[in-house]
Amino acid sequence: MGIVSFSPFLASVPVLLVSVVNLAEANGAFEGGTDILDIKNPAEGALGAPRPGVIADICRVYKGKKPISVALGEFPGKPSAAALVAMGAAQFQPDYLKIAFLADATRAEIVTTLQEIRQGVAYVQPEAIPVVAVAYADTLPSASWTLEEFTTFAQDGGAQGCLVDTWEKNGTSLPNFLSRQQIAEFIANCHDRQLFCGLAGSLKPEEIGSLLTLGPDIIGVRSAACGGDRLRGEVTPQRVNVLKALFSQKK
């Protein structure tokens, strides 16, 4: 199958992305009404890469039914390693690949890594897979670049979307690190560069409702979909349905 024809940037309303760790959780997220299935391994970090078997299981069942994204992790100073991991994930033909960058990454590293990923994926998947560049809001104070500059780097590297998340998963959510104005500016900067825009980071239901009014393309969750415990909790249809209802209210 080819890539699902779905662009959050073209969506009239924001969409819900739920991060899952196995097929059982993917089933729950699908039943609950998620718009995007995001596969990752939170035991290995904020954007921990999942096991190949998990990607295979979920793509086999849901490819063509729901857009699927795969987390690749972080590869500080190792663009070629990032490209090899992306090539591996591309074998399963997901619809998006997400790569994160830590605060000490330079512009050159970010741009080169994104370019290497795109070139590597082309060897195994002729139909391009959109790449999403991820920055961590809680690490920005130590970064040599601003969030606005990050969106420019993402565009220069050929990414099709940007997402801002949180590195430390200790219950402190994105709005504790970025003001409402900063988040709104991030969304505007992405759209100015024709990038779709995602927000994530331990978001609580009441925060999601407020952030939706700013017009992001994607809201990403895990903790809120599994009872507040991203590691030991489990995504359930009921929790996802409650979150999805928040999006319906914004139509």
Protein Blocks (a to p, Z undefined) as FASTA:
>chain_A
ZZddddfklpcbdcdddddfbfklmmmmmmnopabdcdddfknojklccdfklmmmmmmm
mgojaccdddebjaehilklmmmmmmmmmmnopabdcddddfklcfklmmmmmmmmmmmm
mmmmmbacdddddddfklmmmpcbdfklmmmmmmmnopabdcdddfblghpafklmpcfk
lmmmmmmmmmmnopacddeehiafklmmmmmmnopabdcdfklmngopaklmccdfklmm
mmmmmmmmmZZ
